[in-house]
Amino acid sequence: TLIYMDGQQSEFFILFDKNKYTVLKGLDWKIPFSVGGVNSEADFNVEIASGKDLISGFESGLPRSFISGKGIGDGTIEVVGLRKRDKQSSISKIKIVSVDPQYSLLNEDKEIFIGEQYIFDSRVKDVDRDRISVNISGSAVTSKIFNSFEAKLIPKSRGKLKFETFVDGKQVKG
């Protein structure tokens, strides 16, 4: 982070962490970007120059601002910032790629044995593990939510099991 000092003028910038972000179709996303070379939020303005149809929300902040949306399609988002005192501007853009959710490992097990530990791995490609949770339900187990990408269980009786994967609290279809 650049710090403004009296007598020196730092470069104003708006910068995304990456050039391309992969988001999941149908799920909400939130992408941060950095703002530097200003002292307070009153010192600058940020506008969305292109890709407004991909964005549902904008949070201006210092040193980090955020854009958010829903995985509905691909496109490019361009953000323009303007420092008020000297009209210096900065432009940053990213490419959004919307993909169908895919599990990192396919769990093709159709039966689980009573009394044996079973681990359901719900990692979804292109999603941080700490954003994933799993809900298990059914006649063979007591319903439970795991705040992890792994659901570990030992079934005690015959019956059915249902595994549901969630990203940021939103159910992943399929």
C-alpha positions as CSV (number, residue, x, y, z in Angstrom):
1,T,0.0,0.0,0.0
2,L,1.4,3.4,-0.9
3,I,1.2,6.0,1.8
4,Y,0.8,9.7,1.0
5,M,3.4,12.0,2.7
6,D,3.6,15.8,2.8
7,G,5.6,17.1,-0.1
8,Q,5.5,13.9,-2.0
9,Q,2.8,12.7,-4.3
10,S,2.2,9.0,-4.6
11,E,0.9,7.4,-7.8
12,F,-2.9,6.8,-7.8
13,F,-3.9,3.3,-8.8
14,I,-6.8,0.8,-9.0
15,L,-5.6,-2.8,-9.3
16,F,-7.3,-6.2,-9.3
17,D,-5.3,-9.1,-7.8
18,K,-5.6,-11.2,-11.0
19,N,-6.5,-10.6,-14.7
20,K,-9.1,-13.5,-14.8
21,Y,-11.6,-14.8,-12.3
22,T,-13.5,-18.0,-12.6
23,V,-17.0,-18.0,-11.0
24,L,-19.6,-20.7,-10.7
25,K,-22.8,-20.4,-12.8
26,G,-25.8,-19.6,-10.6
27,L,-23.8,-18.6,-7.5
28,D,-23.0,-15.2,-6.1
29,W,-19.4,-14.0,-6.3
30,K,-17.4,-11.1,-4.8
31,I,-14.1,-9.8,-6.2
32,P,-11.8,-7.3,-4.4
33,F,-9.6,-4.7,-5.9
34,S,-7.0,-2.4,-4.4
35,V,-7.1,1.4,-4.3
36,G,-3.9,3.4,-3.5
37,G,-2.4,6.9,-3.6
38,V,-5.3,8.5,-1.7
39,N,-5.8,9.3,2.0
40,S,-9.5,8.7,2.4
41,E,-12.6,7.5,0.5
42,A,-13.5,11.2,-0.1
43,D,-10.4,11.6,-2.2
44,F,-11.5,9.4,-5.1
45,N,-14.4,8.2,-7.2
46,V,-14.7,4.7,-8.8
47,E,-17.1,3.9,-11.7
48,I,-17.8,0.8,-13.7
49,A,-16.9,1.6,-17.3
50,S,-17.9,-1.7,-18.9
51,G,-19.5,-5.0,-17.8
52,K,-22.3,-3.4,-15.8
53,D,-24.6,-6.3,-16.8
54,L,-22.3,-8.7,-14.9
55,I,-22.3,-6.7,-11.7
56,S,-25.1,-6.6,-9.1
57,G,-23.2,-4.7,-6.4
58,F,-20.3,-2.3,-5.7
59,E,-18.7,-1.5,-2.3
60,S,-16.2,1.4,-2.4
61,G,-13.5,1.3,0.3
62,L,-9.9,2.0,1.1
63,P,-7.6,0.2,0.6
64,R,-9.9,-2.5,-0.8
65,S,-13.1,-2.1,-2.8
66,F,-15.4,-4.9,-4.0
67,I,-17.6,-5.7,-7.0
68,S,-20.1,-8.5,-6.7
69,G,-22.5,-10.4,-9.0
70,K,-24.0,-13.7,-9.9
71,G,-22.4,-16.3,-12.3
72,I,-24.7,-15.7,-15.3
73,G,-22.1,-15.4,-18.1
74,D,-18.7,-14.5,-19.3
75,G,-17.4,-11.0,-20.0
76,T,-15.0,-8.2,-19.1
77,I,-15.4,-5.7,-16.4
78,E,-13.5,-2.4,-16.5
79,V,-13.2,-0.2,-13.4
80,V,-12.1,3.5,-13.7
81,G,-10.9,5.5,-10.7
82,L,-10.4,9.2,-10.5
83,R,-8.4,11.0,-7.8
84,K,-10.3,14.3,-7.1
85,R,-7.4,16.7,-6.2
86,D,-5.4,16.3,-9.4
87,K,-7.8,14.4,-11.7
88,Q,-5.3,11.6,-12.1
89,S,-7.1,8.4,-13.3
90,S,-6.5,4.7,-13.2
91,I,-8.2,1.9,-15.2
92,S,-8.2,-1.8,-14.3
93,K,-10.0,-4.6,-16.0
94,I,-10.7,-8.3,-15.4
95,K,-12.2,-11.1,-17.4
96,I,-15.0,-13.1,-15.8
97,V,-15.4,-16.8,-16.8
98,S,-18.6,-18.5,-15.6
99,V,-18.3,-22.3,-15.4
100,D,-20.6,-25.1,-14.3
101,P,-19.7,-26.5,-10.9
102,Q,-17.6,-29.6,-11.0
103,Y,-16.4,-31.8,-8.2
104,S,-12.6,-32.2,-7.9
105,L,-13.2,-35.9,-7.2
106,L,-16.1,-37.9,-8.4
107,N,-17.8,-39.8,-5.7
108,E,-19.5,-42.7,-7.5
109,D,-20.2,-44.8,-4.5
110,K,-23.7,-46.1,-4.5
111,E,-23.5,-48.0,-1.2
112,I,-21.8,-47.3,2.1
113,F,-21.4,-50.0,4.7
114,I,-22.9,-49.9,8.2
115,G,-20.3,-49.3,10.9
116,E,-17.5,-48.3,8.5
117,Q,-16.3,-44.7,8.2
118,Y,-17.2,-42.9,4.9
119,I,-15.7,-39.6,3.8
120,F,-17.6,-37.5,1.2
121,D,-15.2,-35.1,-0.5
122,S,-17.2,-32.1,-1.8
123,R,-14.3,-30.0,-3.2
124,V,-15.5,-28.0,-6.1
125,K,-13.0,-27.0,-8.8
126,D,-12.1,-23.2,-8.7
127,V,-13.6,-22.7,-5.2
128,D,-11.6,-22.2,-2.0
129,R,-12.1,-25.0,0.4
130,D,-13.0,-22.7,3.3
131,R,-16.1,-21.5,1.3
132,I,-17.6,-25.1,1.1
133,S,-19.9,-26.8,3.5
134,V,-21.8,-30.1,3.3
135,N,-25.3,-31.1,4.5
136,I,-26.1,-34.7,5.0
137,S,-29.6,-36.0,5.6
138,G,-31.6,-39.2,5.1
139,S,-33.0,-42.2,6.9
140,A,-29.6,-43.7,7.6
141,V,-28.2,-40.8,9.6
142,T,-29.1,-37.8,11.7
143,S,-29.1,-34.7,9.6
144,K,-25.9,-32.7,10.1
145,I,-24.1,-29.7,8.5
146,F,-20.3,-30.0,8.1
147,N,-18.6,-26.6,7.8
148,S,-15.9,-28.3,5.8
149,F,-15.5,-29.7,2.3
150,E,-15.4,-33.2,3.9
151,A,-18.3,-35.0,5.5
152,K,-17.1,-37.9,7.7
153,L,-19.8,-40.3,8.9
154,I,-20.3,-43.8,10.1
155,P,-23.8,-45.0,9.2
156,K,-25.5,-46.9,12.1
157,S,-28.5,-48.4,10.1
158,R,-29.8,-49.2,6.7
159,G,-31.4,-46.4,4.7
160,K,-30.8,-43.6,2.3
161,L,-28.3,-40.8,2.4
162,K,-28.4,-37.4,0.7
163,F,-25.3,-35.2,0.4
164,E,-25.7,-31.5,-0.5
165,T,-22.8,-29.2,-1.2
166,F,-23.0,-25.5,-0.4
167,V,-20.6,-22.6,-1.4
168,D,-21.0,-19.5,0.7
169,G,-24.3,-20.9,2.0
170,K,-25.8,-21.3,-1.5
171,Q,-26.6,-24.8,-2.7
172,V,-24.5,-26.1,-5.7
173,K,-26.8,-27.7,-8.2
174,G,-26.0,-31.2,-9.5
